[in-house]
Amino acid sequence: MYQMVYETLLTTDKDLKLRPGLAESWKQDSPTSYTLTLRRDAKWSNGGLVRTRPSSVTLA
């Protein structure tokens, strides 16, 4: 249901392979580190463009 409200960075197909979502590409830098490139046309709910800068996020 969340995919009907939110767009995820990545999604999966019927074979559970990763597919682009908000991230148009990604690469695994190490076993615990990934670099994702967001689509240039990504917009917030108010219509403003998403601006990105390099950042680090930890998921637990």
Backbone bond lengths (Angstrom), bond angles and torsions (degrees), N, CA, C in turn:
res aa  C-N    CA-C-N  psi(-1)  N-CA   C-N-CA  omega(-1)  CA-C   N-CA-C  phi
1 M - - - 1.439 - - 1.537 111.56 -
2 Y 1.331 116.37 -35.81 1.467 118.97 -177.93 1.523 111.93 -58.44
3 Q 1.338 118.03 -29.38 1.464 120.32 -179.51 1.525 112.02 -69.96
4 M 1.318 117.17 -14.83 1.453 120.63 176.35 1.532 110.73 -80.96
5 V 1.342 116.54 -18.35 1.457 121.90 -178.31 1.524 111.49 -109.90
6 Y 1.322 116.91 -40.95 1.455 122.38 -175.83 1.516 110.59 -116.32
7 E 1.322 115.78 150.37 1.466 119.97 171.96 1.516 107.31 -101.21
8 T 1.315 116.92 130.25 1.456 121.29 -177.92 1.533 110.45 -90.44
9 L 1.328 115.74 161.32 1.462 120.16 177.61 1.523 110.47 -61.67
10 L 1.309 116.19 -45.72 1.456 122.51 178.59 1.516 108.01 -131.85
11 T 1.315 115.63 158.69 1.456 120.96 176.17 1.520 107.40 -134.19
12 T 1.307 117.86 176.21 1.459 121.03 178.11 1.523 109.66 -123.87
13 D 1.330 114.92 152.11 1.455 119.43 176.48 1.528 109.21 -93.01
14 K 1.324 117.55 -171.51 1.464 121.16 -176.63 1.525 112.47 -64.88
15 D 1.353 116.91 -21.34 1.466 121.41 177.79 1.526 111.97 -95.73
16 L 1.329 116.26 10.48 1.469 124.69 -179.74 1.526 113.47 63.69
17 K 1.326 116.82 25.97 1.471 121.02 173.91 1.530 107.74 -86.92
18 L 1.331 115.96 142.45 1.464 120.18 179.39 1.514 111.04 -65.80
19 R 1.318 115.11 138.89 1.460 123.17 178.49 1.526 108.53 -133.11
20 P 1.341 117.40 154.91 1.465 120.15 179.74 1.530 112.53 -61.68
21 G 1.300 114.43 146.27 1.458 122.55 171.46 1.520 105.51 -131.31
22 L 1.318 116.52 -115.87 1.461 120.84 173.65 1.538 109.98 -67.42
23 A 1.326 115.76 -32.07 1.470 120.44 174.45 1.521 108.46 -86.45
24 E 1.326 117.06 125.37 1.466 119.63 -179.89 1.518 112.19 -84.42
25 S 1.339 116.07 -21.49 1.462 119.81 176.73 1.519 109.11 -154.27
26 W 1.323 115.67 162.98 1.450 121.33 -179.27 1.516 108.88 -157.72
27 K 1.315 115.25 156.15 1.466 120.24 175.29 1.521 107.97 -146.30
28 Q 1.315 114.99 148.96 1.451 120.75 178.27 1.517 108.01 -93.63
29 D 1.336 116.11 116.68 1.459 121.27 -178.53 1.522 112.18 -82.95
30 S 1.317 115.96 -32.06 1.463 123.13 178.71 1.525 106.55 -156.89
31 P 1.313 118.50 178.17 1.465 119.01 179.65 1.533 114.18 -59.31
32 T 1.324 117.02 -21.33 1.469 119.85 -177.83 1.525 113.77 -124.68
33 S 1.328 117.66 13.59 1.466 120.69 -176.04 1.528 110.68 -135.97
34 Y 1.342 115.61 132.00 1.457 122.03 178.84 1.524 109.68 -127.94
35 T 1.320 116.38 149.98 1.458 122.42 171.62 1.524 107.02 -116.13
36 L 1.352 116.07 124.48 1.453 121.68 179.79 1.515 109.32 -115.49
37 T 1.329 116.64 140.28 1.461 122.70 176.39 1.519 107.83 -110.89
38 L 1.342 116.24 119.88 1.458 120.78 -178.32 1.519 111.59 -81.69
39 R 1.319 115.61 151.59 1.471 120.84 176.33 1.525 109.32 -61.53
40 R 1.319 116.83 142.28 1.465 121.63 179.05 1.524 112.25 -70.07
41 D 1.337 117.24 -23.41 1.468 120.31 -178.43 1.527 112.78 -94.19
42 A 1.331 118.58 12.14 1.465 121.80 -179.88 1.529 109.76 -65.29
43 K 1.327 115.56 134.26 1.465 120.74 -178.31 1.515 110.99 -129.74
44 W 1.328 115.28 149.92 1.459 122.28 172.66 1.531 108.37 -75.72
45 S 1.308 116.41 169.90 1.469 120.22 -178.63 1.527 112.28 -63.38
46 N 1.341 117.78 -21.21 1.467 120.23 178.66 1.529 112.38 -87.78
47 G 1.340 116.72 2.93 1.460 121.17 178.16 1.512 114.69 93.83
48 G 1.326 118.21 -10.10 1.462 121.37 179.13 1.520 111.30 -72.77
49 L 1.325 116.34 144.74 1.467 120.67 178.58 1.523 110.86 -67.85
50 V 1.318 115.85 142.02 1.461 121.29 174.71 1.515 107.30 -76.46
51 R 1.301 116.48 123.75 1.469 121.93 177.07 1.525 107.18 -101.63
52 T 1.300 116.49 135.09 1.469 119.43 -176.96 1.516 110.62 -120.30
53 R 1.286 113.69 158.77 1.459 121.93 172.03 1.530 106.00 -150.30
54 P 1.312 117.73 155.70 1.461 118.93 179.93 1.523 110.96 -56.25
55 S 1.303 116.02 135.03 1.464 120.24 178.67 1.515 109.68 -150.57
56 S 1.293 114.28 167.84 1.458 120.76 179.24 1.520 107.79 -124.92
57 V 1.326 116.01 132.41 1.455 121.26 -178.99 1.523 107.66 -130.29
58 T 1.309 116.44 137.07 1.452 121.33 177.40 1.514 108.94 -109.16
59 L 1.314 116.04 126.66 1.468 122.01 176.46 1.516 108.01 -109.74
60 A 1.305 115.37 130.44 1.480 119.18 -179.89 1.504 109.78 -113.93
